[in-house]
Amino acid sequence: MLELVDKLDLGSSVLWTWGFDFPPGHQLNCRGSADKLLTTTAVIPPSSSFGSQVKGAITNIAISLGTILTLLVLFEVYLWIRYEREYERLEARYEDHERCTRRARDPALIYEFIPNKCGFNSSGFADIDHALEKTSFRILLIGDSVAQGNGVARDKRFGNVLAKHFNATPELSEVEIINLARGGYSTSQKLIVLQQMGFAYDPDLILWSYVLNDPAHPLFHDANGELGRYFYRPRWRGLHYLEKKLFEARENSKHDHCGTEFHRILHCAYRDQVATHIRQLGALSRERAIPVMFIIHPIFEENRNWENYGQSAIHEDLRQMAESAGMRVVDLIEAFRGVATEKLTQQHKPWFDPWHPNELGHRLIADHLFKELQNLELDVLR
């Protein structure tokens, strides 16, 4: 295409600059006056030169892509060796212990307890076996190691003590409590247990045991004693490593706003996720027409009493979420009020256990839940 690029008035004559559109790398310029053509310049590289440039560019791109691919493969091999060494370390750590866990059939659960081993029933839970057919009022207990009763004899765990309270009261119907709690599980995993296994028992009531470390990520936080890291085998370790680093960067960016205390940062940084899970639980309750009692477990704070408990704001936020989702809320801080923390927590010196109540703590929980349940209009209490 011929295009007038510039025009210069030289008095008796006019000088024009013309440009012609050619393919990239080609140019033709003509300069002339009104009566004669002054100069004509053409730059048209040979087609062979243009082809060589294209071929060179393609070669450079191929070399760059090959280099990147080689580096990625080497990084993947490095991470594979590093991960295998970590698995070997964990194997050595537990080689003298009875193996009680295995990789879960559902990858989202990551791990599960081996049925009929280490005191677990045929379904891999810390309870007796229960038939699917219902013959009495049935309560389902969902939770983690606190509801499972880690460190406490089975008959002293609050689920079992609560069942005894019901069945020792003549005017109340017989009650069966099924414990589907599993140590180390986060809320996302507990929702899977409820849907895949819990509803099969046709419960009349669900007790949802919530501990303040429940928002913990099953892989990137260590709330399950490294079981998540041991049993999860990523297909691509490089992608898993990148995901972990992005997760840590997002969490670290929340410190200025959320603080550094573990439970506060969990609730603050992952509040949207907590709210989503609670809404999902409420929706399941409505769909199935099964009431849910949302139980908030306080943590035990060393050298603090319940009057200056540091997590009250989290409890209140959880209460509002659960009530908005249509659930009855029980805050167990009321069960412990007036009792010193050191009398309630399990002793693992020199480590202070902020989560697991001892036998006294479990009994106080059962007593408080029994009182709260009598305020519900359930068939078993009529």
KOLDO-383525 format. One record per atom (N, C-alpha, C): residue in three letters; x, y, z. Coordinates in steps of 0.05 Angstrom, whole numbers, plus 5000, padded with zeros to 4 digits. Example, Ala and Ser with C-alpha at 12.3 -4.5 7.8 and 13.67 -1.06 7.14 Angstrom:
BEGIN
ALA526448865156
ALA524649105156
ALA526449345156
SER525749555142
SER527349795143
SER525850015157
This chain:
BEGIN
MET501749765000
MET500050005000
MET501850255000
LEU501250444983
LEU502750694981
LEU501550895000
GLU503251025016
GLU502251205036
GLU504051455037
LEU502751695038
LEU504251945040
LEU505051975069
VAL507751975073
VAL508851985100
VAL509452265108
ASP510552435091
ASP511252705099
ASP511152885074
LYS510853145078
LYS510753335057
LYS512353585066
LEU514253675049
LEU515853905056
LEU515754105034
ASP514954355041
ASP514654575022
ASP517454705017
LEU518554694992
LEU521154804986
LEU520855054968
GLY518655184970
GLY518255424954
GLY517055354927
SER518855334906
SER517855274879
SER517054984875
SER517854824894
SER517254534891
SER516454424918
VAL515254204918
VAL514354064942
VAL515753794943
LEU516853724967
LEU518253474971
LEU516453284987
TRP515953054975
TRP514252854989
TRP516052614998
THR515252495020
THR516452235027
THR514252025026
TRP514651825010
TRP512651615006
TRP513551365019
GLY511751215030
GLY512450955042
GLY510650735030
PHE511850515025
PHE510350285015
PHE510350065036
ASP507949945041
ASP507749725060
ASP508649465047
PHE510649345059
PHE511549085050
PHE511448895074
PRO511848635070
PRO511948455093
PRO514148535112
PRO514048455137
PRO516048535156
PRO518848485146
GLY520648675151
GLY523348655141
GLY523848775114
HIS521648855100
HIS521848975073
HIS520949265074
GLN522349445060
GLN521549725060
GLN522349855034
LEU520650025024
LEU521250175000
LEU520550465005
ASN522450655003
ASN521950935008
ASN522651084982
CYS520951274975
CYS521451444951
CYS521251734960
ARG523151894952
ARG523052174958
ARG523152324931
GLY521352514928
GLY521352654902
GLY519852924904
SER520253084883
SER518853344882
SER516453314863
ALA515153534858
ALA512753534842
ALA513453464813
ASP515953524804
ASP516553484775
ASP518453254770
LYS519853154791
LYS521652924785
LYS522152764811
LEU522852514807
LEU523552334829
LEU526452374836
LEU526952434861
LEU529652484870
LEU531052224877
THR529952074896
THR531351834905
THR529251614908
THR530151374905
THR528551134911
THR530350934926
THR529350854949
THR530950664966
THR529250424971
ALA530350194966
ALA528949944972
ALA530649764988
VAL529549655009
VAL530949455025
VAL529249205025
ILE529949015010
ILE528448765007
ILE530348535011
PRO530448435036
PRO532348225041
PRO531547975025
PRO533447825018
PRO532847575003
PRO531247385020
SER529547235007
SER527747045021
SER529346845037
SER531746765028
SER533346575042
SER534246685069
SER534946945070
SER535747075095
SER533547075115
PHE531147145106
PHE528747145123
PHE528246865135
GLY528446665118
GLY527946385128
GLY529946305148
SER532446395145
SER534546325164
SER533946455192
GLN532946695191
GLN532246835216
GLN530046685231
VAL527946595216
VAL525746445228
VAL526746185240
LYS528446045225
LYS529545785234
LYS531245825259
GLY532846045260
GLY534446095284
GLY532746155308
ALA530546305304
ALA528746365327
ALA527446115338
ILE526645935320
ILE525445685328
ILE527445515344
THR529845505334
THR532045355348
THR532445465376
ASN532545725379
ASN533045855405
ASN530745785424
ILE528245795414
ILE525945735431
ILE526145435440
ALA526845265422
ALA526944975428
ALA529144925449
ILE531445065447
ILE533545025467
ILE532645125494
SER531245355494
SER530245465520
SER528245275533
LEU526445175517
LEU524444995528
LEU525744735538
GLY527644635523
GLY529144395531
GLY530644435558
THR531844675560
THR533344735585
THR531444745609
ILE529144885605
ILE527144905627
ILE526144625635
LEU525544465615
LEU524544195620
LEU526544025635
THR529044045627
THR531243905641
THR531443985670
LEU531344255675
LEU531444355702
LEU529144255719
LEU526744245707
LEU524344155722
LEU524643855729
VAL525743695710
VAL526143415715
VAL528143375738
LEU530343525737
LEU532343505758
LEU531243595785
PHE529543805785
PHE528343895810
PHE526343685821
GLU524843555803
GLU523043345811
GLU524543105823
VAL526843035811
VAL528442815821
VAL529642885849
TYR530543135852
TYR531543225878
TYR529443205900
LEU527043305893
LEU524843295913
LEU524043005919
TRP524042835898
TRP523342555902
TRP525242425923
ILE527842475920
ILE529842375939
ILE529442485966
ARG528842745967
ARG528342885993
ARG525842766007
TYR523742725992
TYR521242616004
TYR521742336014
GLU523142175998
GLU523641896006
GLU525241886032
ARG527142066035
ARG528742076060
ARG526942156084
GLU524942326079
GLU523042406100
GLU521342166107
TYR520442016087
TYR518841776093
TYR520541576109
GLU523041546103
GLU524841356117
GLU525141456146
ARG525341716150
ARG525541816177
ARG523141756194
LEU520741786182
LEU518241726196
LEU517941426201
GLU518841266182
GLU518840976186
GLU520540896210
ALA522941016211
ALA524740946233
ALA523541046260
ARG522141266260
ARG521041376284
ARG518941186297
TYR517441046280
TYR515340876290
TYR515840576287
GLU518340506281
GLU518840226275
GLU518440046299
ASP518640156324
ASP518239996348
ASP515340006358
HIS513640146343
HIS510840176352
HIS509040006334
GLU506839916345
GLU504939756329
GLU503739946308
ARG503639856284
ARG502540016262
ARG499440006264
CYS498240246270
CYS495340266274
CYS493940416251
THR495440526233
THR494240696212
THR495140586184
ARG493540666164
ARG494140586137
ARG493240806118
ARG494040796093
ARG493140996073
ARG490140946069
ALA488541166070
ALA485641146067
ALA484841066039
ARG482640926037
ARG481540856011
ARG480641105996
ASP479541296011
ASP478841555999
ASP481241746002
PRO482441835980
PRO484842005981
PRO484342255997
ALA481942355998
ALA481442606013
ALA481742566043
LEU481442326053
LEU481842266081
LEU484742226088
ILE486342166069
ILE489242126070
ILE489941866086
TYR489041846111
TYR489641606127
TYR487241526143
GLU487241286152
GLU485141176169
GLU486340976188
PHE484840896209
PHE485840696227
PHE485240416217
ILE487040236222
ILE486739956213
ILE484539816229
PRO482539716215
PRO480339576229
PRO481339346246
ASN480039306269
ASN480539076287
ASN483439066296
LYS484639306300
LYS487439316309
LYS487739556327
CYS489439536347
CYS490039756365
CYS487539856380
GLY485639686385
GLY483239766399
GLY481039886382
PHE481439896355
PHE479440006337
PHE477539786328
ASN475039866322
ASN473039666314
ASN473339596285
SER471439446274
SER471639346247
SER471439566226
SER470639806235
SER470440036217
SER472840226220
GLY474640166239
GLY476940336243
GLY476440566261
PHE474540546281
PHE473940756300
PHE474340646329
ALA474840836347
ALA475340756375
ALA472640716389
ASP471240506382
ASP468640456393
ASP468040156389
ILE465940056401
ILE464939796395
ILE463639796367
ASP463139566356
ASP461639546331
ASP458739606336
HIS457539746316
HIS454639806318
HIS453339706292
ALA451039576295
ALA449539486272
ALA448339726258
LEU448039706231
LEU446739926217
LEU443739956224
GLU442539726230
GLU439639736237
GLU439339866264
LYS437540056265
LYS437140216290
LYS434940086307
THR435540056333
THR433539946351
THR432940136375
SER434340366376
SER433940566397
SER434540836387
PHE434241036404
PHE434941316397
PHE437941316392
ARG438741426370
ARG441541396362
ARG442841676359
ILE445041716373
ILE446641956372
ILE449341896359
LEU450042066340
LEU452542036326
LEU454542256336
LEU456942166344
LEU459042346353
LEU461242366332
ILE461642606322
ILE463642656301
ILE465742856313
GLY468342786310
GLY470342966321
GLY473142866314
ASP475042956330
ASP477842876326
ASP478842726351
SER481342746358
SER482442586379
SER481242656407
VAL480142896410
VAL478842966435
VAL476342806439
ALA474542796419
ALA472142636420
ALA472742346419
GLN474942276405
GLN475741986404
GLN476541896432
GLY477542076449
GLY478342016476
GLY481141926480
ASN482942036464
ASN485841966466
ASN486842006494
GLY488241806505
GLY489441826531
GLY487641766554
VAL485141686549
VAL483141636570
VAL481941356565
ALA481441206585
ALA480240936582
ALA477540966568
ARG476840766553
ARG474540776536
ARG471940846552
ASP471640716575
ASP469140756590
ASP469141026604
LYS471341176603
LYS471541436616
LYS471341666596
ARG471041596571
ARG470941806550
ARG468141926550
PHE467942186544
PHE465442326548
PHE463042206533
GLY463642096509
GLY461441966494
GLY460241736509
ASN461941566520
ASN461041336535
ASN459741406561
VAL460841616575
VAL459641706600
VAL456941826595
LEU456641976573
LEU454042086566
LEU452041876561
ALA452741656547
ALA450841436543
ALA450041316569
LYS451841286588
LYS451241176614
LYS449141356628
HIS449541616626
HIS447741806639
HIS444841756629
PHE444641736602
PHE441941696590
PHE440741426599
ASN442341216597
ASN441240956602
ASN440940886632
ALA442041056649
ALA441641026678
ALA439241186688
THR437941326670
THR435541496678
THR433041346669
PRO431541236688
PRO429241056681
PRO427141186663
GLU426641446667
GLU424541576651
GLU425341636623
LEU427841586616
LEU428741646588
LEU429041386573
SER428641406547
SER428941166530
SER431841086528
GLU432240846517
GLU435040756513
GLU436340916491
VAL438840986496
VAL440341146477
VAL442940996468
GLU443541006443
GLU445940896432
GLU447641126420
ILE450141146430
ILE451941346419
ILE454141216403
ILE454341296378
ILE456341176359
ILE458541386356
ASN460941296363
ASN463241486362
ASN464741446335
LEU464441646317
LEU465941646292
LEU468041856291
ALA469141926315
ALA471342116316
ALA473941976308
ARG475742136296
ARG478242026287
ARG480442226292
GLY482442136307
GLY484642316315
GLY486142446292
GLY486542706294
GLY488142846274
GLY486442956251
TYR483942886249
TYR482342976226
TYR481543266229
SER481643406207
SER480743686205
SER477743686197
THR476543926197
THR473643946192
THR472943826164
SER474643876144
SER474043776117
SER473843476117
GLN475643346132
GLN475643056133
GLN473242946150
LYS472543096171
LYS470243006187
LYS467643026172
LEU467343216154
LEU464943236137
LEU464742996119
ILE467042896109
ILE467042656092
ILE466142416108
VAL467142386133
VAL466342166150
VAL463342166155
LEU462242406160
LEU459442426165
LEU457842336141
GLN458642426117
GLN457042366093
GLN457442076083
GLN459841976085
GLN460441706074
GLN459741486094
MET459941536120
MET459541326140
MET457341396160
GLY457341636169
GLY455441716190
GLY452541686184
PHE451741776161
PHE448841776154
PHE447841486150
ALA449641296145
ALA448841016142
ALA447640906167
TYR448241026190
TYR447240936216
TYR444441056222
ASP443541226205
ASP440941356209
ASP440641486236
PRO442341676243
PRO442341796269
PRO439941976274
ASP439142006299
ASP437042186307
ASP438142456316
LEU440742466322
LEU442042706332
LEU445042686326
ILE446242906318
ILE449142916314
ILE450443106334
LEU452443006348
LEU454143166365
LEU456643226349
TRP457043486342
TRP459343566327
TRP461443686346
SER463643546350
SER465643636369
SER467743806354
TYR467844066361
TYR469544256347
TYR471744346366
VAL474244306358
VAL476644396373
VAL477944616357
LEU479244806370
LEU480245046357
LEU482444996337
ASN483544746336
ASN485444686315
ASN484244546291
ASP481544536290
ASP480244396269
ASP480644516241
PRO481144776238
PRO481644886211
PRO484344806200
ALA486044676216
ALA488744616207
ALA488744446181
HIS490644516164
HIS490944366139
HIS492044096145
PRO490843876134
PRO491843606141
PRO494643546131
LEU495743706113
LEU498443656103
LEU500443876112
PHE499644126110
PHE501544346114
PHE501644436143
HIS499744366160
HIS500044406189
HIS500444126201
ASP501544116225
ASP502143856237
ASP500143796259
ALA497643796253
ALA495543746273
ALA495043446276
ASN496143286258
ASN495642996259
ASN498142836265
GLY500142966277
GLY502542816285
GLY504042696261
GLU504142836239
GLU505642766215
GLU504342536199
LEU502042436208
LEU500742226193
LEU499942316165
GLY499042566162
GLY498442676136
GLY500742676117
ARG503042776127
ARG505442786110
ARG506442506103
TYR506142316121
TYR507142056115
TYR505541906095
PHE502841926097
PHE501141766080
PHE500441896053
TYR500942156051
TYR500242296026
TYR502642276008
ARG502242165985
ARG504442145965
ARG503642295940
PRO504642535937
PRO503842695913
PRO504842575887
ARG503242595867
ARG504142495840
ARG506442655830
TRP506242925833
TRP508443095824
TRP509443255848
ARG511843185857
ARG512843305882
ARG513543605878
GLY514343675854
GLY514943955848
GLY512444135852
LEU510144045841
LEU507644195844
LEU506844205873
HIS507143975887
HIS506443965916
HIS508244165932
TYR510744175925
TYR512644355939
TYR511844645934
LEU511144715908
LEU510244985902
LEU507645055916
GLU505744865917
GLU503244915932
GLU503844965961
LYS505644815973
LYS506244856002
LYS507445136006
LYS509345215989
LYS510645485992
LYS508545705988
LEU506745685970
LEU504645885966
LEU502845895990
PHE502245656001
PHE500545646025
PHE501945786049
GLU504545736052
GLU505945866074
GLU506246166070
ALA506546246045
ALA506746536040
ALA504146676046
ARG501846556038
ARG499246676044
ARG498846686074
GLU499546476088
GLU499146486117
GLU500946686131
ASN503446706122
ASN505346896134
ASN504347186129
SER503047226107
SER502147496101
SER499847586119
LYS498647386133
LYS496447446152
LYS497447516180
HIS499947476186
HIS500947516213
HIS500447796224
ASP500847996207
ASP500548266217
ASP497648316226
HIS495748196212
HIS492948236219
HIS491948036240
CYS492947786238
CYS491847576255
CYS493547516280
GLY496047606281
GLY497747536303
GLY499247276297
THR500547166317
THR502246926313
THR501346686330
GLU499546726349
GLU498546496365
GLU497146296347
PHE497746046349
PHE496845836330
PHE493845836325
HIS492245826346
HIS489445796343
HIS488146056332
ARG489246286340
ARG488146536330
ARG488746566300
ILE491146496292
ILE491746526264
ILE490146326247
LEU489746086258
LEU488045886244
LEU485245996239
HIS484046106260
HIS481346196257
HIS481246446240
CYS483146626243
CYS483146876228
CYS483846836199
ALA485946686193
ALA486846646166
ALA484946476150
TYR483546296163
TYR481846106148
TYR478946136157
ARG478146376165
ARG475446416174
ARG473446356153
ASP473946436128
ASP472046386107
ASP471546086103
GLN473745936105
GLN473545646102
GLN471945526126
VAL472445626150
VAL470945536173
VAL468045586169
ALA467345826161
ALA464545896157
ALA463245726135
THR464745666114
THR463645496093
THR463045216103
HIS464845106119
HIS464444836130
HIS462044826149
ILE461745036165
ILE459545036183
ILE456945066168
ARG456845226147
ARG454445246130
ARG453844976117
GLN455844836108
GLN455444576096
GLN454244376117
LEU455244386141
LEU454144216162
LEU451244286168
GLY450644546169
GLY447844626173
GLY446044546151
ALA447044566126
ALA445444476103
ALA444944176104
LEU446844016111
LEU446443726114
LEU444443666135
SER444543816157
SER442543786179
SER439743836169
ARG439344046154
ARG436644106144
ARG435743906123
GLU437543826105
GLU436843636084
GLU435943366095
ARG437343286116
ARG436843026128
ARG434843036151
ALA434043286158
ALA432243316181
ALA433443186206
ILE436043226210
ILE437443116234
ILE438643356249
PRO437743406274
PRO438843636289
PRO441843586296
VAL443343806297
VAL446143806303
VAL446643976327
MET448043866347
MET449044026369
MET451944086365
PHE452644336361
PHE455344426355
PHE456844486381
ILE458744316388
ILE460144326414
ILE462844466410
ILE463344686424
ILE465844826422
ILE467644756446
HIS469944626440
HIS471844556462
HIS473744786466
PRO474044886490
PRO476145086495
PRO478844946496
ILE480945096490
ILE483644996494
ILE484545056522
PHE486344896532
PHE487444946559
PHE489945126556
GLU489845356569
GLU492045546567
GLU493645536592
GLU496245496589
GLU498045466612
GLU498145726628
ASN498045696654
ASN498245916673
ASN496046126669
ARG493646036660
ARG491346216657
ARG488846076668
ASN487146236680
ASN484546116689
ASN482446196669
TRP479946096673
TRP477846136654
TRP476746416654
GLU477246566675
GLU476346846676
GLU477847026657
ASN480346956650
ASN481847116631
ASN482646946606
TYR480746776599
TYR481146596576
TYR481746766550
GLY483746686535
GLY484546856513
GLY483246806486
GLN481446606484
GLN480246546458
GLN477246596457
SER476246756475
SER473346806477
SER472246926451
ALA473747086438
ALA472747206413
ALA472246996392
ILE474046796391
ILE473746576371
ILE471146426378
HIS470746366404
HIS468446216412
HIS465846356404
GLU465846626408
GLU463446776401
GLU462946776371
ASP465046796356
ASP464846796327
ASP463746526317
LEU464746306329
LEU463846046322
LEU460846006329
ARG460146116353
ARG457346096361
ARG455546226341
GLN456246466332
GLN454546606314
GLN454346456287
MET456546346278
MET456546196253
MET454645956255
ALA454945796276
ALA453445556279
ALA450445616283
GLU449845816299
GLU447045886304
GLU445745986278
SER447346136262
SER446246226236
SER445745996217
ALA447145776221
ALA446745536204
ALA444645356215
GLY443345436237
GLY441045286248
GLY441745076268
MET444145096281
MET444944896300
MET444844996328
ARG444444816347
ARG444444886375
ARG447444886384
VAL448345086398
VAL451145106406
VAL451545066436
VAL453544906442
VAL454344866470
VAL457244946473
ASP457945136489
ASP460645226494
ASP461645086520
LEU463544916518
LEU464444756541
LEU466144906561
ILE466645156555
ILE468045316575
ILE466345326601
GLU463645316597
GLU461845306621
GLU462145056637
ALA462944836623
ALA463244586638
ALA465744586655
PHE467744746648
PHE470244756662
PHE470544996681
ARG468745176679
ARG469045426695
ARG469245356725
GLY471145476738
GLY471545426766
GLY473545206773
VAL474445066752
VAL476344846756
VAL479044926743
ALA481244906758
ALA483844996748
ALA484644826724
THR485944956705
THR486844826680
THR488544586685
GLU490444606704
GLU492244386709
GLU490844136720
LYS488344166729
LYS486843936739
LYS485243796717
LEU485243926693
LEU483543826671
LEU485143706648
THR487543796644
THR489043716621
THR490743476626
GLN491343326606
GLN493143096608
GLN496043196611
GLN497543046627
GLN500243126633
GLN502242976615
HIS503743136599
HIS505743016581
HIS508343166584
LYS509243196609
LYS511643356614
LYS513943266598
PRO515543456587
PRO515443746592
PRO513443886573
TRP512143736556
TRP510243866536
TRP507543906550
PHE506444146545
PHE503844216556
PHE501744166534
ASP499843996541
ASP497743916522
ASP495344106524
PRO494944276503
PRO492744466505
PRO490044366496
TRP489844116487
TRP487344016474
TRP485943796489
HIS487443606499
HIS486243356509
HIS485643356539
PRO483043346546
PRO482243336574
PRO482943056586
ASN483343056612
ASN483842806626
ASN481142686633
GLU481142486651
GLU478742346658
GLU476742536671
LEU477642716688
LEU475842906701
LEU474643086680
GLY476243176661
GLY475243356640
GLY473043216623
HIS473442966617
HIS471442816602
HIS468842786618
ARG469142736644
ARG466742706660
ARG465142966661
LEU466543196664
LEU465243456665
LEU463843516638
ILE465143436616
ILE463943476590
ILE461343316588
ALA461443066595
ALA459042896594
ALA456743006611
ASP457443096636
ASP455443206654
ASP454043446641
HIS455743626630
HIS454643866618
HIS452943816593
LEU453843626576
LEU452343556552
LEU449643426560
PHE449643266580
PHE447243136589
PHE445143346598
LYS446143546612
LYS444343766621
LYS443343916597
GLU445043986578
GLU444244136554
GLU442343986536
LEU442843726534
LEU441143566517
LEU438243546527
GLN437943566553
GLN435343546565
GLN433743806559
ASN435044006549
ASN433644246541
ASN432644236512
LEU433444026498
LEU432543986471
LEU429943836470
GLU428243896452
GLU425643756449
GLU426043516430
LEU427343306441
LEU427743066426
LEU425942836436
ASP425442656418
ASP423642426426
ASP424642276450
VAL427242246452
VAL428442086473
VAL427942216500
LEU427442476501
LEU427242626526
LEU424342676534
ARG422442566518
ARG419642616524
ARG418542406542
